[in-house]
Amino acid sequence: MSSDLLYAQDMYIGAHEKHRRSLRVYTETAWASIFARNLFRRPARADLASFVPNFTIIDVPSFQADPETDGTRSGTAILLHLKRMEIIIVGTMYAGEIKKSAFTVMNYLMPDEGVLPMHSSINVGKDGDACIFFGLSGTGKTTLSADPLRSLIGDDEHGWGDGYTFNFEGGCYAKTIRLSSMYEPDIFATTKRFGTILENTDMFPETRELDLDSEKYTENTRAAYPLHFIGNADPTGVAPGPKHVVFLTADAFGVLPPISKLTREQAAYHFISGYTAKLAGTEIGVMEPSATFSACFGQPFLPRHPGEYAHMLMDRLDTFDVPVWLINTGWTGGAYGTGHRMNITHTRNMARAAINGELEDAEFVMDPVFNVAIPTHVPGVPDEVLFPRNTWPDKDAYDKTARKIAAMFHANFAKYAAGVSEAVRNAGPIVVDASGAEG
């Protein structure tokens, strides 16, 4: 691809004026320029006359890096120079690199301003009760935060300051694979709207209608649209500090409870762990589910040590006495290929019950392997669903798989163990051998 045209957008990142940065995005293609306009925050027309960028993104997918001379691993490269505040993206058409590179810059800058940068979504109730949903891609941040009963602050990248939270972006970047008009109507509607950028999606050749169930190109199919395409979005992008924090995981092995309440030490352990699972077909060479650990739910985009972000989170949870929940949006009744995905209505009911305080007086039972507190009843959810072992036809297979995942948690956490307290080190799953003895 080659072109004599270059497209530019002057945008903001950060809804809170105290922490806002200006960026200029140069792109080789018009659609990538629209992507940037959808995802970042648009300055007022009066601001453009005196606009000076704090950092610059240059996106040139047709240019291929030369590994031999440039020191890259392939023709694709995302290069960030923090001193010059420049980002160069070459060799890839994936527009997600534009937003993630900007997120990386904010992750570097914000801690010096007393702001915790977060890979998260946020929504807020009518009484100002904000909730933060942490999670890796595909765990349900966009789906669960787009709740018609609550206002959407944003679906992916936020900051938590002293008593307030704010969106970095001005748009959403939703996964569309198997998107449902019944269960996710607001997000589904954006795929039909003029101005939405769709990536990696397939079409029926006869009708040119979208085939959102297709994995022809990848499972990572996406829609990029401005925040106001969601009817209940808050245009300010600013909310109070959270009343609840939710960690999301999509456990494709089907062993984690669908909802559990975490202690402070468990919250630190699971935040540093950042567990989810990749599915077969999502990446080249992945033939079966594989456990993924990404510190602070966004390790590739963290220029600082994960312990710095974890420490900031724990300070805020303690200062503001915020409860933390772990919600598994993954599989039940067996692993991927045997069981089935959690019912989205059940997941929504669990999230709402936690956020609305309906579980404050609930009875809890400790999971014997993952060492977390499981409520025995959640309104609108069958009781048997809450305990994953009960949903597996083969109990021995469940026990074996649960022990396997518990051991993976411990192996991953070993590299962080020296930097945390003994209480946090002991807050993870209980590793047992095949006879049931603790290791």
Secondary structure, DSSP 4 states (H G I P E B T S, - for coil): ---S--EEEEEEE-SSGGG-EEEEEEESSHHHHHHHHHHSBPPPHHHHTT---SEEEEEETT----HHHH--SSS-EEEEETTTTEEEEES---THHHHHHHHHHHHHHGGGGT-EEEEEEEEE-TTS-EEEEE--TTSSHHHHH--TTSEEEESSEEEE-SSEEEES-SEEEEE-TT--TTTSHHHHHHTTSTT-EEES-EE-TTT--EETT--SS-S--EEEEEGGGSTTB-TT-EEE-EEEEEEEE--TTS-S-SEEEE-HHHHHHHHHH-EEEEPTTSSTT--S-EEEE-GGG-GGG--S-HHHHHHHHHHHHHHHT--EEEEE-SEESSSTTTSEEPPHHHHHHHHHHHHTTTTTT--EEE-TTT--EEES-BTTB-GGGGSHHHH-S-HHHHHHHHHHHHHHHHHHHTTTGGGS-HHHHTTSPPPB-TTS-B-
